[in-house]
């Protein structure tokens, strides 16, 4: 008897596309035989992890035969004190995506509806579809921002969760305080609003950016991460804030000992390392301004960003594919945004001065020749 293994898998899983990460440095080095490679694809911290986080990891290694503190008391107390919350308002996961996966399992069922925008974080779309939920999207505005009015007008009795990445990945734009206030005035109390603030540290100093900790809504879940500004992408730790009733139900479907003990220790060290965070934000501000000036001089269209990346226009899907490969040949790894419904855009993460110069030098060799050939 031959078993049709496809029939063992629910249709919403069979039709699901897996998340595509940025090309690893080691893979490109092996493929191209290149010695100099700048990975500017995954919005990682180019300065590396916090030194205090590394020291915290070293101090914890000898205890890796023990299970982690399931309640993450030390890190919980630090965050509770910083944001004036109760420990019951806080949850941790393997990156903010780890908490997202728990949220969709806790609150979404088959055929229930998530409302969000096109051109946003594809990882959340995958997680929601993975439990059989329906994704309802509205288009971005002409300047690539969330269309908050359109989202508000699209709320129906079927809406269960509204997902807002603020700032948005991969466009780098954010919804303002006035837009957030307007949205919340239209959201029924039984609808959850998931605020993904993975790039919070880069945006917080920006005028009109709504820090969700300035609000206290019982139906809002805030997600943040140590992967970006704190440089801990490889160790996977993120955190969430919400009403204790929501947190209780998220924890019901969470793995018992997640995150691991080294990740929890790293989070404590990173949170205390204000100097590393300062240097990170300083490098990002300097290099994103320099890249913006470079694009302006080259007449390259890009989306203004309040994050650690810039997204620039290529002109077409074909151009995106070709340019991505040409930059790989130069040892520069970028992120084409085909899977994000932005096929004529490429995203570039902000790196060190040396990495950004590498990109600009590659750009100088590729761009004029490429577009002359295309007749643009």
Long-range contacts (C-beta under 8 A, 24 or more apart in sequence): 10-132, 12-110, 12-129, 12-130, 12-131, 12-132, 13-130, 16-126, 16-129, 16-130, 17-126, 17-339, 18-126, 19-122, 19-123, 19-126, 20-339, 22-333, 22-335, 23-328, 23-333, 25-333, 28-328, 28-331, 28-333, 32-328, 32-329, 32-331, 34-331, 36-331, 36-358, 37-331, 37-332, 37-333, 38-331, 38-332, 38-333, 38-351, 38-354, 38-355, 38-358, 38-359, 39-333, 39-349, 39-351, 40-332, 40-333, 40-334, 40-348, 40-349, 40-350, 40-351, 40-355, 40-356, 40-359, 41-333, 41-334, 41-335, 41-347, 41-349, 42-233, 42-335, 42-349, 43-169, 43-199, 43-228, 43-307, 43-308, 43-309, 43-349, 44-227, 44-228, 44-231, 44-233, 44-349, 45-228, 45-229, 45-230, 45-231, 45-233, 45-280, 45-308, 46-283, 46-349, 46-350, 46-351, 46-352, 46-355, 47-231, 47-276, 47-279, 47-280, 47-283, 47-352, 48-231, 49-230, 49-231, 49-232, 49-234, 49-235, 49-266, 49-270, 50-230, 50-231, 50-232, 50-266, 50-269, 50-270, 50-273, 50-276, 50-277, 51-273, 51-276, 52-269, 52-270, 52-272, 52-273, 52-276, 53-230, 53-231, 53-232, 53-265, 53-266, 53-267, 53-269, 53-270, 53-273, 54-266, 54-269, 55-269, 56-265, 56-266, 56-268, 56-269, 56-270, 57-235, 57-262, 57-265, 57-266, 57-269, 59-265, 60-261, 60-262, 60-265, 61-262, 63-261, 64-261, 64-262, 66-261, 67-257, 67-261, 68-257, 68-259, 68-260, 68-261, 68-264, 69-261, 69-264, 70-256, 70-257, 72-259, 72-264, 74-264, 74-268, 75-239, 75-264, 75-267, 75-268, 75-271, 78-268, 78-271, 78-272, 79-239, 79-271, 82-271, 83-213, 83-241, 85-241, 86-244, 88-244, 88-247, 88-248, 89-241, 89-242, 89-243, 89-244, 89-247, 90-239, 90-240, 90-241, 90-247, 91-239, 91-240, 91-242, 91-247, 91-250, 91-251, 91-254, 92-237, 92-238, 92-239, 92-240, 92-258, 92-259, 92-264, 92-267, 93-237, 93-238, 93-239, 93-240, 93-254, 93-258, 93-259, 94-236, 94-237, 94-238, 94-258, 94-259, 94-263, 95-225, 95-227, 95-233, 95-236, 95-237, 95-238, 96-196, 96-198, 96-223, 96-224, 96-225, 96-227, 96-238, 96-239, 96-240, 97-123, 97-127, 97-238, 98-236, 98-238, 98-258, 98-259, 99-223, 99-238, 99-239, 99-240, 99-250, 100-124, 100-127, 100-194, 100-196, 100-223, 101-127, 101-130, 102-250, 102-251, 102-253, 102-254, 103-161, 103-192, 103-194, 103-221, 103-240, 103-250, 104-128, 104-130, 104-131, 104-133, 104-161, 105-131, 105-253, 106-249, 106-250, 106-252, 106-253, 107-160, 107-161, 107-192, 107-249, 108-133, 108-160, 108-161, 109-133, 112-158, 112-160, 113-156, 113-158, 113-159, 113-160, 114-159, 114-160, 114-161, 114-162, 114-163, 115-151, 115-154, 115-155, 115-159, 115-161, 115-162, 115-163, 116-151, 116-162, 116-163, 116-164, 117-146, 117-147, 117-151, 117-164, 117-168, 118-341, 119-144, 119-168, 119-170, 119-171, 119-337, 119-340, 119-341, 119-342, 120-146, 120-163, 120-165, 120-168, 120-169, 120-171, 120-340, 121-165, 121-168, 121-169, 121-170, 121-196, 122-339, 122-340, 124-163, 124-165, 124-194, 124-196, 128-161, 128-163, 133-160, 134-158, 140-171, 143-173, 143-303, 144-171, 144-173, 144-303, 144-311, 145-171, 145-173, 145-175, 146-173, 146-175, 146-179, 148-175, 148-179, 148-180, 148-182, 148-183, 149-182, 151-183, 152-182, 152-183, 152-186, 152-187, 155-186, 155-187, 155-188, 155-191, 159-191, 160-191, 160-192, 161-191, 161-192, 161-193, 161-194, 162-187, 162-191, 162-192, 162-193, 162-194, 163-194, 163-196, 164-193, 164-194, 164-195, 164-196, 165-196, 165-198, 166-195, 166-196, 166-197, 166-203, 166-209, 166-210, 166-212, 167-199, 167-202, 167-203, 167-209, 167-305, 167-306, 167-307, 169-198, 169-199, 169-307, 169-309, 170-309, 170-311, 170-335, 170-337, 170-340, 170-342, 170-345, 170-347, 171-303, 171-305, 171-311, 171-342, 172-303, 172-304, 172-305, 172-306, 172-307, 172-309, 172-310, 172-311, 173-303, 173-304, 173-305, 173-306, 174-203, 174-206, 174-209, 174-306, 175-210, 176-208, 176-209, 176-210, 177-208, 177-209, 177-210, 178-208, 179-210, 180-210, 180-215, 181-210, 184-215, 184-217, 184-220, 187-219, 189-218, 189-219, 190-219, 191-219, 192-219, 192-220, 192-221, 192-246, 193-217, 193-219, 193-220, 193-221, 194-221, 194-223, 195-220, 195-221, 195-222, 195-223, 196-223, 197-222, 197-223, 197-224, 198-223, 198-224, 198-225, 198-227, 198-228, 198-238, 199-228, 199-229, 199-306, 199-307, 199-308, 200-224, 201-228, 201-229, 201-230, 201-277, 201-280, 201-281, 202-228, 202-229, 202-281, 202-284, 202-306, 202-307, 202-308, 203-306, 203-307, 206-306, 209-306, 212-241, 213-241, 218-243, 218-245, 218-246, 219-243, 221-246, 221-250, 226-266, 226-267, 226-270, 226-271, 228-308, 229-277, 229-280, 229-281, 229-308, 230-267, 230-270, 230-271, 230-273, 230-276, 230-277, 230-280, 231-270, 231-276, 231-280, 232-263, 232-266, 232-267, 232-270, 235-262, 235-263, 235-266, 236-263, 237-263, 237-264, 237-266, 237-267, 239-267, 283-350, 283-352, 283-353, 284-308, 284-350, 286-353, 287-350, 287-351, 287-352, 287-353, 287-356, 288-350, 290-356, 291-348, 291-350, 291-356, 294-360, 294-363, 298-363, 298-367, 300-367, 303-345, 308-349, 308-350, 309-347, 309-348, 309-349, 309-350, 310-347, 310-348, 310-350, 311-337, 311-342, 311-345, 311-346, 311-347, 311-348, 312-345, 312-346, 312-348, 313-344, 313-345, 314-344, 314-345, 314-346, 315-344, 315-374, 315-376, 316-343, 316-344, 317-343, 317-344, 319-344, 319-370, 319-374, 320-344, 320-345, 320-346, 322-370, 323-366, 323-370, 326-366, 326-370, 327-359, 327-362, 327-366, 330-358, 330-361, 330-362, 330-365, 330-366, 331-358, 331-362, 332-358, 332-359, 332-362
